[in-house]
Amino acid sequence: MSTSTPSDPPERPRTAPDGGPYNPAPGAEATVLAEVRHLRDRVERVHRLHTELASSVAEELAPVLAEMRQDLTDQQTQLRRVLGRLDAERTPPVNWPALTAEQAAEQWDLLGGWIAEVLMPWYEVTREQLPDCWALHRPAVVELSWLRLTYVHANLPAAEPYLAADWHARWRPAAMARVRAVISPRLCRPGEHLLTEEESRQRRPAPPPPTQPWEPGEREPLPDQQLAEPRHWWAFYQQAVHTDLAWRRERDQRTATATPHAEGTSPPS
């Protein structure tokens, strides 16, 4: 007769035949390690294949990417050229003989402002290089006008660098030499326009005030060596603008009046 009671739980065996959680079967740990090694080998293989694939793709795509980069560079260059042409179209050549009075007034403002703000201060143009009465000489006005225009084109954002070099080394010296050639130093001196030496001696205008205070012992530069500041040429400039615009208004009025007559109709009474 058994001494155990029905309420007592049965004693668990130390070794379960099914390798349960309480007592794993012999060799289970080695099996897990083998599975881990197998999984690690698969991960390494996948990583190696990924690296090889990436390298292969990079080798195959490298020429394509290089060609795409070159195409992009070429397109950017073409875009800059197109923008440069558009900018140039906004600053077309100035045909002074054909300008209306309104158009000429705008060009006079542009030219005078550029000489005062760019040409004179940045290139230290002297009164000898740019005589005070330059505005009263049409050939000089035309020379300075195209010099300003080439300066604008050479400094556009899309302009080629050699254009600026050409302007400094070629166009500016040529234009300034031409300006000095068309204004006779025998007739046009600082403060004087188309005066003979005898007339100049009779007038003897007072010298302009110095541009800066001078220390004792120093000498103010001769008039020809002074910078061509607006105060030296402004009076001549205003005279030239007034005369030119008056002439153009009269010419434009004559043209407007003569046009109906040229078409076979009677001019207005």
C-alpha positions in Angstrom: 0.0 0.0 0.0 1.4 3.4 -1.0 2.0 6.0 1.7 1.6 9.0 -0.7 -1.6 10.9 -0.7 -3.5 11.9 -3.9 -2.9 15.6 -3.1 1.0 15.3 -3.4 2.4 16.2 -6.9 4.4 13.6 -8.7 8.1 14.0 -8.6 9.5 15.3 -12.0 12.2 13.2 -13.6 15.6 14.7 -13.9 15.8 13.9 -17.6 12.8 14.4 -19.9 12.8 12.2 -22.9 11.5 15.0 -25.1 14.3 17.4 -24.2 11.9 19.9 -22.5 12.8 23.3 -21.0 13.7 21.9 -17.7 16.3 19.4 -18.9 17.5 20.0 -22.5 18.6 17.1 -24.4 22.3 16.5 -24.7 23.9 18.3 -27.7 21.2 21.1 -27.9 23.8 23.9 -27.1 26.0 22.8 -29.9 23.1 22.8 -32.3 22.3 26.4 -31.4 25.9 27.5 -31.9 25.9 25.8 -35.3 22.7 27.7 -36.3 24.3 30.9 -35.2 27.4 30.2 -37.2 25.3 29.4 -40.2 23.3 32.6 -39.8 26.5 34.6 -39.4 27.9 33.0 -42.6 24.8 34.0 -44.5 25.0 37.6 -43.3 28.6 37.8 -44.3 27.8 36.3 -47.7 24.9 38.8 -48.2 27.2 41.7 -47.2 29.9 40.5 -49.6 27.4 40.2 -52.4 26.1 43.7 -51.6 29.6 45.1 -51.7 30.4 43.4 -55.0 27.1 44.6 -56.4 27.7 48.2 -55.3 31.2 48.1 -56.8 29.9 46.7 -60.0 27.1 49.3 -60.3 29.5 52.1 -59.5 31.9 50.9 -62.2 29.1 50.7 -64.7 27.5 54.0 -63.7 30.7 56.0 -63.4 30.9 56.8 -67.1 27.2 57.6 -67.2 27.5 59.9 -64.2 30.5 61.6 -65.7 28.7 62.2 -69.0 25.7 63.6 -67.1 28.0 66.0 -65.2 29.6 67.1 -68.4 26.1 67.7 -70.0 25.1 69.7 -67.0 28.2 71.8 -67.2 27.6 72.4 -70.9 24.0 73.4 -70.3 25.1 75.8 -67.5 27.6 77.4 -69.9 24.9 77.7 -72.6 22.5 79.2 -70.1 25.1 81.8 -69.1 25.7 82.7 -72.7 22.0 83.1 -73.3 21.6 85.3 -70.3 24.6 87.3 -71.5 23.0 87.8 -74.9 19.7 88.9 -73.2 21.7 91.4 -71.0 23.5 92.6 -74.1 20.2 93.1 -75.9 19.1 95.3 -73.0 22.2 97.5 -73.6 22.3 97.8 -77.5 24.7 100.0 -79.3 23.9 103.7 -79.3 23.4 105.3 -82.6 23.7 108.9 -81.7 22.7 110.4 -85.0 19.4 108.5 -84.9 18.4 109.2 -81.3 15.3 111.2 -80.5 15.5 114.0 -78.0 14.1 111.8 -75.3 16.5 108.9 -76.1 19.4 111.3 -76.2 18.6 112.8 -72.8 18.8 109.3 -71.3 22.1 108.5 -73.0 23.6 111.8 -71.8 22.6 111.0 -68.3 24.1 107.5 -68.6 27.3 108.8 -70.1 27.9 111.6 -67.6 27.1 109.4 -64.6 29.5 106.7 -65.9 32.4 109.1 -66.4 31.8 110.7 -63.0 31.4 107.4 -61.1 33.5 104.9 -62.9 35.9 106.2 -65.5 37.3 109.2 -63.6 37.7 107.9 -60.0 38.6 104.2 -60.7 41.0 104.8 -63.6 42.2 108.2 -62.4 41.6 109.9 -65.7 43.2 113.4 -65.7 42.0 116.6 -67.3 44.8 116.2 -69.9 43.4 112.8 -70.9 39.8 114.0 -70.8 39.6 117.7 -71.5 36.9 119.7 -69.7 35.0 120.4 -72.9 34.8 116.8 -74.1 30.9 117.0 -74.2 31.1 119.8 -76.8 33.0 117.6 -79.2 30.7 115.1 -80.9 33.5 112.7 -81.9 34.6 112.5 -78.3 31.1 111.9 -77.1 30.7 108.9 -79.6 34.1 107.5 -78.5 33.2 107.7 -74.8 29.7 106.3 -75.4 30.9 103.1 -77.0 33.7 102.8 -74.4 31.0 102.9 -71.7 28.9 100.3 -73.6 31.8 97.9 -74.0 32.6 98.3 -70.3 29.0 97.3 -69.5 29.1 94.3 -71.7 32.6 93.2 -70.4 31.2 93.2 -66.8 28.0 91.4 -67.3 27.6 88.3 -65.0 27.8 85.9 -68.0 30.6 87.7 -69.8 33.8 85.8 -70.6 36.8 87.0 -68.6 38.8 88.0 -71.7 36.3 90.7 -72.5 37.3 92.6 -69.3 41.0 92.1 -70.2 40.3 93.4 -73.7 38.6 96.5 -72.3 41.5 97.3 -70.0 44.3 96.6 -72.3 42.8 97.5 -75.7 39.6 99.4 -75.8 40.1 101.9 -73.0 43.6 103.1 -74.2 42.3 103.3 -77.8 39.3 105.3 -76.9 41.1 107.7 -74.6 43.8 108.2 -77.3 41.1 109.0 -79.9 39.4 111.4 -77.5 42.6 113.3 -77.0 43.3 113.3 -80.8 40.0 114.9 -81.7 40.3 117.7 -79.1 43.1 120.1 -80.0 45.3 121.1 -77.1 46.0 124.3 -78.9 42.4 125.4 -78.7 40.9 123.5 -75.7 42.7 123.8 -72.4 41.5 123.3 -68.8 38.5 125.6 -68.5 38.6 126.7 -72.1 36.9 125.6 -75.3 38.0 126.6 -78.8 40.1 129.6 -77.8 43.3 130.7 -79.5 46.3 131.3 -77.3 45.8 135.1 -77.7 42.1 134.8 -76.5 43.3 132.5 -73.7 45.8 135.1 -72.5 43.1 137.8 -72.5 40.7 135.7 -70.4 43.2 134.0 -68.0 40.5 132.3 -65.9 41.2 131.9 -62.2 42.6 128.4 -61.4 40.1 126.0 -59.8 40.3 125.5 -56.0 42.5 122.7 -54.8 41.0 119.3 -54.4 42.6 118.9 -51.0 44.5 121.1 -48.5 48.2 121.3 -49.3 51.0 121.1 -46.7 53.6 123.8 -46.6 56.2 123.3 -49.3 53.9 121.1 -51.4 52.6 122.2 -54.8 49.2 121.7 -56.2 49.2 119.6 -59.4 49.1 121.5 -62.6 45.6 121.8 -64.1 46.3 119.1 -66.8 47.4 116.7 -64.0 44.3 117.1 -61.9 41.6 114.4 -62.0 38.8 115.1 -64.5 36.2 115.6 -61.8 32.7 116.7 -62.7 33.2 120.2 -61.3 35.7 120.8 -64.1 33.5 119.7 -67.0 30.0 120.1 -65.7 29.3 123.6 -67.2 30.5 122.4 -70.6 28.4 119.2 -70.2 25.2 121.1 -69.4 25.8 123.4 -72.4 26.3 120.4 -74.7 23.2 118.6 -73.5 21.1 121.7 -73.8 22.3 122.4 -77.3 22.0 118.8 -78.5 18.5 118.3 -77.1 17.3 121.6 -78.6 18.7 120.5 -82.0 17.0 117.1 -81.8 13.6 118.5 -80.8 13.7 120.9 -83.7 14.8 118.0 -86.1 12.1 115.7 -84.7 9.5 118.4 -85.1 10.5 119.0 -88.7 10.4 115.3 -89.4 6.9 115.0 -87.9 5.7 117.9 -89.9 7.2 116.8 -93.1 6.0 113.2 -92.9 2.4 113.8 -94.1 3.6 116.0 -97.0 5.9 113.2 -98.1 3.0 110.8 -98.2 1.1 113.0 -100.6 -1.1 114.9 -98.1 -0.9 118.6 -97.2 1.0 119.6 -94.1 -1.0 121.1 -91.3 -1.6 124.8 -91.5 
